[in-house]
Amino acid sequence: MPKTRLVHKLMRFTGHLRYVLGPASSSPLDHEMTPENKALLASQQAASSQFVTATRADGSTYLVPADPNDQSLR
């Protein structure tokens, strides 16, 4: 009889645990955003609007500043 690998034993064990205890709980995705999350989202959107995606001839892409006179990252 071939040996059962440790990974398979672990997966079978956790499967039995999930059968008894149920799946892991997760929060719903349709809840209202908190003011902190709204502020973070607005700041991230403002930061991402400062850049434009440029495409090379080989199909690869890279980010360049939207303002050509911006020298902050150079």
Sequence and secondary structure as in RCSB ss.txt:
>XXXX:A:sequence
MPKTRLVHKLMRFTGHLRYVLGPASSSPLDHEMTPENKALLASQQAASSQFVTATRADGSTYLVPADPNDQSLR
>XXXX:A:secstr
     HHHHHHHHHHHHHHHH S     SSS   HHHHHHHHHHHHHHTTEEEEE TTS EEEEESSTT  TT 
